[in-house]
Structures are given as C-alpha cells and as structure tokens.
Amino acid sequence: MVIVALHSKPIAASNYQFADGTWVLSFRLVQSDYEEVFLRFCWDIIESSRDITENIVDFIVQRYLKWQRLMEYKRPDILPAARQKGLLGELMFLTECTKTMGLQKALESWCGPEGADQDFIYDNTWTEVKAVAMASVTISISSLEQLDTDMEGSLKLYRIDKTTDTDANGFTLADIVQNTRVLFSGNLKCRELFDLRLFQYGYKDMSEYGKQKYRFCGAEEYCVDGTFPKLTRNNIAYQINSARYAIDLASIAAFRR
C-alpha cells in the first residue's frame, strides 16, 4: 500500500521500506501551528490501535483520514450557544456513566465527538443526549441516522436554562468541564482520552466558557425501540437524502422510562 504525502494538509502520511524488507508508515507534522493537534493525533493512533491484531494498517489509515477531516473543518474559536448546551448535557450523562460502568468504559462509550450517529454506545445499546430548555415541548433530531439503528436505545433529556450570575445553584460550562476532568485526574490514560474527546467536540479551555451560568431543571429518559416514532432510511422515500425533524414530547410519554 502506498500513501502519498499530502503537503497541503497539517499532517502528511508516507510509507517506505527498510533494507530488511520491513515497511514503515510514518506521519509528519507539516504545519507548525498544529503541533498540539499533532500530539493528540499521535496519542490517539497509539492508544486506539494498541489492541488491534488484524488489518492494523487499514485501521490506522482510516483513523488518519478521520483526523484529516476533523482538521479540515473550520471550527469557530467559541462554540455556538447550542453546542455549548449540548456539551453540558453530554458531560452530565458521562458523569452518570462513570458511576455505573467505571471511568474507562464510560469514556470509551462517549463516541459522539468522533462522528458516531449516537452520542454514547455501550453494551449493545446506545443513548442520544439532548439538552433542552425547561419550557421545551419538542426535541430536535438532526439526521436520519441519529435514531436509525436496530439496537434498542434511549433518548436522555436534560432540561437546562440560562440563569443569573448570582444564582447559587448555577454553573458554567467551564465548571462542568473541570468537575468532569477531576473524575479522571488519577488515571492518565482516561485524562488524555477525555481531553481528546473535548478537542474533537470543538472545546478548548477559554475564559469565555466561564461567563454564562446555567441551572439544571430536571432530566427525562425515553426508550427508543422499534415502535418509537422516528424517520429512518427504510421508512422514507429513497429520493430524500437528509432530514432534520422535531418530535413532540407529549406524544411520546408512553415511552418514558
């Protein structure tokens, strides 16, 4: 397999052969501005491939291509308000998972930032997390794939509203990130993986995330099985390529866990 170096990209990939016949796949940082990203990339390649015993080259190449796509995406310095709120919800659920399945398994189940269709996948099930306002009567489904799976799963809703700086029960996104990071502080591998997921989500530590306060207003969970109302590739016209839709919460009360 020959991989051509892409010098227009932050990371170039190439392969070459030693005199003894051994082939080597190498990655090289091309743009110095991406040094921190490159370090995270290297760590991810090493850790994610550690237990792979078959088709290791294909696995690494696909991982490399995923990182290339991630770096090509022009992300704003500050996450949009909806994305910030979404991260709050995912971190709340991640914290819950650490209590039931342990630190490492909880982190490994958090695959939404990597581009998975669902936010958390674990033990032959999955959970899609939604952060909505207290007054919300609908939830938004962002793609046809989000609920399109044969596995039974869950929709977990966190009702989160903005609040004032003087609210004693209020918290900022920076607070929740730090509180969650503390959970993994005693395990270097988990700490690195947590920071990697934050990076993949588009979050980086900035003072702006410590300004807006939020308050937690409650949580709900719904069972998503074969009878749950949803759009999938199998129940819409093939001419439809993509779709976003909203589900009325009152109408799915029977699915509430």
TORKOLNU-558929 format. One record per atom (N, C-alpha, C): x negated, y negated, z. Coordinates in steps of 0.2 Angstrom, whole numbers, padded with zeros to 4 digits, always signed. Atoms other than C-alpha are relative to their C-alpha. Layout:
% TORKOLNU-558929
XYZ
...
% end
This chain:
% TORKOLNU-558929
-0004+0006+0000
+0000+0000+0000
-0004-0006+0000
+0004+0006+0001
-0007-0017-0005
+0005-0006+0002
-0004+0006-0002
-0001-0033+0004
-0004-0006-0002
+0003+0006+0002
-0005-0049-0004
+0000-0005+0005
+0000+0005-0005
-0011-0063+0007
+0004-0006-0003
-0004+0005+0002
+0002-0077+0007
-0003-0007+0003
+0004+0006-0003
-0009-0093+0010
+0005-0006+0001
-0004+0005-0001
+0006-0104+0009
+0004+0001+0007
-0004-0001-0006
+0013-0096+0025
-0005-0001+0006
+0004+0001-0006
+0007-0099+0043
-0005+0006+0001
+0004-0006-0001
+0001-0081+0044
-0001+0004-0006
+0001-0004+0006
-0007-0071+0030
-0002+0007+0002
+0001-0008-0001
-0007-0052+0028
-0005+0002-0005
+0004-0003+0005
-0020-0042+0019
-0002+0007+0002
+0002-0006-0002
-0027-0025+0019
-0007+0002-0004
+0006-0002+0003
-0044-0017+0015
-0003+0006+0003
+0002-0007-0002
-0054-0001+0016
-0007+0000+0002
+0007-0001-0002
-0069+0003+0026
-0004+0005-0004
+0004-0004+0004
-0083+0013+0019
+0002+0008+0001
-0002-0007-0001
-0077+0029+0028
+0007+0002-0002
-0007-0002+0003
-0060+0028+0019
+0005-0003+0005
-0005+0003-0005
-0051+0020+0034
+0003-0006-0003
-0003+0006+0002
-0038+0007+0029
+0002-0004+0006
-0002+0004-0005
-0035-0008+0039
+0005-0006-0002
-0005+0005+0002
-0020-0020+0039
-0002-0006+0005
+0002+0005-0005
-0025-0037+0046
+0004-0006-0001
-0004+0006+0000
-0016-0053+0050
-0005-0006+0002
+0005+0005-0001
-0025-0070+0049
+0005-0007+0001
-0003+0006+0000
-0019-0087+0055
-0002-0005-0005
+0001+0004+0005
-0018-0099+0041
+0000-0008+0002
-0001+0007-0002
-0011-0115+0048
-0001-0001+0008
+0002+0000-0007
-0019-0120+0065
+0006-0003+0004
-0005+0003-0004
-0003-0129+0070
+0005+0006+0003
-0004-0006-0002
+0005-0111+0073
-0004+0004+0004
+0004-0004-0004
-0008-0105+0085
+0004+0004+0005
-0004-0003-0005
+0004-0102+0099
+0005+0005-0003
-0004-0004+0003
+0016-0094+0087
-0004+0007-0002
+0004-0005+0002
+0002-0083+0081
-0001+0005+0006
+0001-0004-0006
-0002-0077+0098
+0006+0004+0002
-0006-0004-0001
+0016-0072+0101
+0001+0005-0005
+0000-0005+0005
+0016-0063+0085
-0004+0006+0001
+0005-0006-0002
+0001-0053+0089
+0002+0004+0006
-0002-0004-0006
+0008-0048+0106
+0006+0004-0002
-0006-0004+0002
+0025-0043+0098
-0002+0006-0004
+0002-0006+0004
+0016-0032+0085
-0003+0005+0004
+0003-0006-0004
+0006-0023+0098
+0005+0003+0004
-0005-0004-0004
+0020-0020+0110
+0005+0003-0003
-0005-0003+0003
+0033-0016+0098
-0002+0006-0004
+0002-0006+0004
+0023-0003+0089
-0004+0005+0004
+0004-0004-0004
+0014+0004+0104
+0003+0008+0000
-0003-0007-0001
+0026+0020+0105
+0002+0003-0007
-0001-0002+0006
+0028+0021+0086
-0005+0006-0003
+0005-0005+0002
+0021+0038+0079
+0001+0002-0007
-0001-0002+0007
+0028+0039+0062
+0002-0007-0004
-0002+0006+0005
+0029+0026+0047
-0002-0006+0004
+0002+0006-0004
+0019+0014+0058
-0002-0006-0005
+0001+0005+0004
+0013+0004+0043
+0006-0004-0002
-0007+0003+0002
+0031+0001+0037
+0003-0004+0005
-0003+0004-0006
+0036-0004+0054
-0003-0006+0001
+0003+0007-0001
+0023-0017+0056
+0001-0005-0006
-0002+0005+0006
+0026-0024+0038
+0007-0003+0001
-0006+0003-0001
+0044-0026+0042
+0000-0005+0006
+0000+0005-0006
+0040-0034+0059
-0003-0007-0003
+0004+0006+0002
+0028-0046+0050
+0005-0004-0005
-0004+0003+0004
+0041-0050+0037
+0006-0004+0004
-0005+0003-0005
+0054-0054+0051
-0003-0006+0003
+0003+0006-0003
+0042-0066+0059
-0001-0005-0006
+0001+0005+0005
+0038-0074+0042
+0007-0004-0001
-0007+0004+0001
+0057-0078+0040
+0001-0004+0006
-0002+0004-0006
+0058-0084+0058
-0004-0007-0001
+0005+0006+0001
+0043-0097+0054
+0002-0004-0005
-0002+0004+0005
+0051-0102+0038
+0006-0004+0002
-0006+0004-0001
+0067-0108+0046
-0002-0006+0004
+0001+0006-0003
+0066-0126+0050
+0005-0001+0006
-0004+0000-0006
+0072-0127+0068
-0001-0007+0003
+0001+0007-0004
+0076-0144+0077
-0004+0001+0006
+0004-0001-0007
+0065-0148+0092
+0005+0001+0005
-0005-0001-0006
+0080-0149+0103
+0006+0005-0003
-0005-0004+0002
+0093-0135+0102
+0007-0004+0000
-0007+0003+0000
+0111-0141+0097
+0004+0002+0006
-0004-0001-0007
+0123-0143+0112
+0003+0007+0000
-0003-0006+0000
+0132-0127+0106
-0005+0006+0001
+0005-0005-0001
+0116-0117+0105
-0002+0000+0007
+0002+0000-0007
+0111-0123+0122
+0005+0004+0005
-0006-0004-0004
+0128-0117+0130
+0000+0007-0002
+0000-0007+0001
+0126-0101+0121
-0006+0004+0003
+0006-0003-0003
+0109-0098+0128
+0002+0001+0008
-0002-0001-0007
+0116-0101+0146
+0004+0006+0001
-0004-0006-0001
+0129-0088+0143
-0004+0007-0001
+0004-0006+0001
+0116-0075+0137
-0005+0001+0005
+0005+0000-0006
+0104-0079+0151
+0004+0003+0006
-0005-0003-0005
+0119-0076+0163
+0001+0007+0000
-0002-0008+0001
+0123-0059+0156
-0007+0004+0001
+0007-0003-0001
+0104-0055+0155
-0001+0001+0008
+0001-0001-0007
+0103-0058+0174
+0004+0005+0003
-0004-0005-0002
+0118-0047+0177
-0003+0007-0002
+0003-0006+0003
+0110-0033+0166
-0006+0002+0005
+0006-0002-0004
+0094-0034+0177
+0002+0004+0006
-0002-0003-0006
+0104-0029+0192
+0003+0008-0001
-0003-0007+0001
+0112-0013+0184
-0005+0004-0004
+0005-0004+0004
+0098-0007+0172
-0007-0001+0000
+0007+0001-0001
+0082-0014+0178
-0003-0006-0005
+0002+0006+0004
+0071-0028+0171
-0002+0002-0007
+0002-0001+0007
+0063-0020+0156
+0006+0002-0005
-0005-0002+0005
+0078-0011+0149
+0005-0006-0001
-0005+0006+0002
+0089-0027+0151
-0003-0005-0005
+0003+0004+0005
+0076-0037+0141
+0000+0003-0006
+0001-0003+0006
+0074-0024+0128
+0007+0000-0003
-0006+0000+0003
+0093-0024+0126
+0002-0007-0003
-0001+0007+0002
+0093-0043+0123
-0003-0001-0007
+0003+0000+0007
+0091-0042+0104
+0003-0005-0005
-0003+0005+0004
+0102-0056+0098
-0005-0005-0003
+0005+0005+0003
+0087-0068+0096
-0004+0003-0005
+0003-0003+0005
+0079-0056+0085
+0004+0001-0007
-0004+0000+0007
+0093-0057+0072
+0005+0005+0000
-0005-0006+0000
+0104-0042+0078
+0007-0003-0001
-0007+0003+0001
+0123-0044+0074
+0003-0001+0007
-0003+0001-0007
+0127-0042+0093
-0006-0002+0005
+0005+0003-0004
+0118-0051+0107
-0004+0005+0004
+0003-0006-0004
+0115-0035+0118
+0002+0006-0002
-0002-0007+0002
+0114-0017+0113
-0004+0005+0004
+0003-0005-0005
+0111-0003+0125
+0004+0006+0001
-0003-0006-0002
+0116+0015+0130
+0006+0001-0005
-0006-0001+0005
+0127+0017+0114
+0006-0004+0001
-0005+0006+0000
+0137+0001+0117
-0004-0006-0001
+0002+0006+0001
+0135-0017+0115
+0004-0005+0003
-0004+0006-0003
+0140-0034+0122
-0001-0006-0004
+0001+0006+0003
+0143-0050+0112
+0002-0005+0005
-0001+0005-0005
+0142-0065+0124
+0002-0007-0003
-0003+0006+0003
+0152-0081+0121
+0000-0005+0006
+0000+0005-0005
+0150-0097+0131
+0006-0005-0002
-0005+0004+0003
+0166-0107+0130
+0002-0005+0006
-0003+0005-0005
+0175-0122+0139
+0005+0003+0005
-0006-0003-0005
+0187-0119+0154
+0006+0000-0004
-0006+0001+0003
+0201-0125+0143
+0001+0004-0007
-0001-0004+0006
+0197-0114+0128
+0005+0005+0000
-0005-0005+0001
+0211-0104+0121
-0002+0005-0006
+0002-0004+0005
+0201-0096+0107
-0007+0001+0001
+0007-0001+0000
+0184-0089+0104
-0002+0001-0008
+0002+0000+0006
+0174-0090+0088
-0004+0006-0002
+0004-0005+0003
+0167-0076+0078
-0004-0002-0006
+0004+0004+0005
+0153-0082+0067
-0002+0004-0006
+0002-0004+0006
+0151-0067+0055
+0005+0006+0000
-0004-0006+0001
+0160-0052+0048
-0004+0006+0004
+0004-0006-0003
+0146-0041+0055
+0000+0000+0008
+0001+0001-0007
+0147-0048+0073
+0004+0005+0004
-0004-0005-0003
+0161-0036+0078
+0001+0007-0004
-0001-0006+0005
+0159-0023+0064
-0005+0005+0002
+0004-0005-0002
+0152-0008+0072
+0004+0006+0003
-0004-0006-0002
+0158+0010+0076
+0000+0001+0007
+0001-0001-0008
+0152+0009+0094
+0005-0005+0003
-0004+0004-0004
+0164+0003+0107
-0004-0005+0004
+0004+0005-0004
+0158-0013+0115
+0004-0005+0004
-0004+0005-0004
+0163-0029+0124
-0002-0007-0002
+0000+0007+0001
+0166-0047+0122
-0001-0003+0007
+0001+0003-0007
+0159-0056+0138
+0000-0008-0001
-0001+0007+0000
+0165-0074+0140
-0002-0003+0007
+0001+0005-0006
+0158-0087+0152
+0003-0007-0001
-0003+0006+0000
+0168-0102+0155
-0005-0005+0003
+0005+0004-0002
+0155-0116+0156
+0002-0007-0002
-0002+0007+0001
+0159-0135+0157
-0006-0005+0002
+0004+0006-0002
+0148-0151+0157
+0002-0003+0007
-0002+0003-0006
+0148-0159+0174
-0005-0006+0002
+0004+0006-0002
+0140-0174+0183
-0006+0001+0003
+0006+0000-0003
+0123-0177+0189
+0000+0002+0008
-0001-0001-0007
+0130-0177+0207
+0003+0006+0002
-0003-0007-0001
+0138-0160+0206
-0004+0004+0004
+0005-0004-0004
+0130-0150+0220
+0000+0007-0003
+0000-0007+0003
+0135-0134+0211
-0002+0000-0007
+0002+0000+0007
+0129-0140+0194
-0007+0003-0001
+0007-0003+0002
+0114-0133+0185
-0001-0002-0007
+0002+0002+0007
+0104-0137+0169
-0002+0006-0003
+0003-0005+0004
+0098-0126+0155
-0007+0002+0003
+0007-0001-0003
+0080-0128+0162
+0001+0004+0007
+0000-0004-0006
+0086-0122+0179
+0001+0007-0001
-0002-0007+0001
+0094-0106+0172
-0006+0004-0003
+0006-0003+0003
+0078-0103+0161
-0005+0002+0006
+0005-0001-0005
+0067-0105+0176
+0002+0006+0005
-0003-0005-0005
+0078-0094+0188
-0001+0007-0003
+0001-0007+0003
+0078-0080+0175
-0007+0002-0001
+0007-0001+0001
+0060-0082+0172
-0003+0003+0006
+0003-0003-0006
+0056-0079+0190
+0002+0007+0001
-0002-0008+0000
+0065-0062+0189
-0005+0004-0003
+0005-0004+0003
+0051-0056+0178
-0007-0002+0002
+0006+0002-0002
+0037-0065+0186
-0005+0005+0002
+0004-0006-0003
+0030-0049+0194
-0002+0005-0005
+0001-0005+0005
+0029-0040+0178
-0002-0004-0007
+0002+0004+0006
+0018-0047+0164
+0003+0001-0006
-0003-0002+0006
+0025-0037+0150
+0007-0003-0001
-0007+0002+0001
+0043-0042+0154
-0001-0008+0000
+0001+0007+0000
+0037-0060+0157
-0001-0003-0007
+0002+0002+0007
+0029-0061+0139
+0006+0002-0004
-0005-0002+0004
+0044-0052+0132
+0006-0005+0000
-0005+0005-0001
+0056-0065+0140
-0002-0006-0004
+0002+0007+0004
+0046-0080+0133
+0001+0001-0007
-0001-0002+0007
+0046-0071+0116
+0007-0001-0002
-0007+0001+0002
+0065-0070+0116
+0002-0007+0000
-0001+0007+0000
+0066-0088+0121
-0002-0004-0006
+0003+0003+0006
+0055-0093+0107
+0004+0002-0006
-0004-0002+0005
+0065-0083+0095
+0007-0003-0001
-0007+0003-0001
+0081-0091+0101
-0001-0007-0003
+0001+0007+0002
+0073-0108+0097
-0001-0004+0006
+0001+0004-0006
+0070-0113+0115
-0007-0001+0002
+0007+0001-0003
+0054-0121+0122
+0001-0005+0006
+0000+0004-0006
+0051-0129+0139
-0001-0008-0002
+0000+0008+0001
+0056-0148+0137
+0004-0003+0005
-0003+0004-0005
+0061-0161+0149
+0008-0001-0002
-0007+0002+0002
+0077-0164+0139
+0005+0005+0002
-0004-0005-0002
+0084-0147+0144
+0002-0001+0008
-0002+0001-0007
+0084-0153+0162
+0004-0006+0002
-0004+0006-0001
+0095-0168+0160
+0008+0002+0001
-0007-0002+0000
+0113-0161+0156
+0001+0005+0005
-0002-0005-0005
+0121-0152+0171
+0007+0003-0003
-0006-0004+0001
+0134-0138+0169
+0003+0003+0006
-0003-0004-0005
+0146-0129+0180
+0003+0006-0002
-0002-0007+0001
+0151-0111+0180
+0008+0000+0002
-0007+0000-0001
+0170-0109+0179
+0004+0006+0000
-0003-0006+0000
+0173-0091+0178
-0003+0005-0006
+0002-0005+0005
+0170-0075+0167
+0005+0005-0002
-0004-0005+0002
+0180-0063+0157
-0003+0005-0005
+0003-0005+0004
+0177-0047+0148
+0005+0004-0004
-0005-0003+0004
+0186-0039+0134
-0003+0007-0004
+0002-0006+0003
+0185-0021+0127
+0001-0001-0008
+0000+0001+0007
+0181-0021+0108
+0000+0007-0002
+0000-0007+0003
+0187-0004+0101
+0003+0000-0007
-0003+0000+0007
+0195+0002+0085
+0006-0003-0001
-0006+0003+0001
+0211-0006+0089
+0000-0008+0001
+0001+0007-0001
+0204-0023+0093
+0001-0004-0006
-0001+0004+0006
+0209-0037+0081
-0006-0003-0002
+0006+0003+0003
+0194-0041+0070
+0000+0001-0007
+0002+0000+0008
+0188-0044+0052
-0006+0004+0000
+0006-0004+0002
+0176-0031+0045
+0000+0001-0007
+0001-0002+0008
+0169-0026+0028
+0005+0004-0002
-0005-0005+0003
+0182-0012+0027
+0007-0003+0000
-0007+0002+0000
+0197-0022+0030
+0002-0007-0003
-0001+0006+0004
+0195-0037+0019
-0002+0001-0007
+0001-0001+0007
+0194-0039+0000
-0008+0000-0001
+0007+0000+0002
+0177-0035-0007
-0003-0006-0003
+0002+0007+0003
+0176-0052-0015
-0002-0005+0005
+0002+0004-0006
+0174-0060+0002
-0007+0001+0002
+0006-0001-0001
+0156-0062+0005
-0002-0001+0008
+0001+0002-0007
+0156-0070+0023
+0006-0004+0002
-0005+0003-0003
+0168-0077+0035
-0001-0002+0007
+0000+0002-0007
+0170-0086+0052
+0007+0000+0002
-0007+0000-0002
+0186-0084+0062
+0001-0001+0007
-0001+0001-0007
+0194-0088+0078
+0005+0006+0003
-0005-0005-0003
+0203-0075+0090
+0004-0004+0006
-0004+0003-0005
+0217-0081+0101
+0000+0004+0006
+0001-0004-0006
+0213-0076+0119
+0006+0003+0003
-0006-0003-0003
+0231-0074+0125
+0002+0006-0004
-0002-0006+0004
+0234-0062+0111
-0004+0007+0001
+0004-0006-0001
+0220-0050+0117
+0000+0001+0007
+0000-0001-0007
+0225-0050+0135
+0000+0007+0002
+0000-0007-0001
+0228-0031+0134
-0006+0003+0000
+0007-0003+0001
+0210-0028+0130
-0005-0002+0006
+0004+0003-0006
+0204-0037+0146
-0002+0005+0005
+0003-0005-0005
+0193-0026+0157
+0002-0002+0007
% end
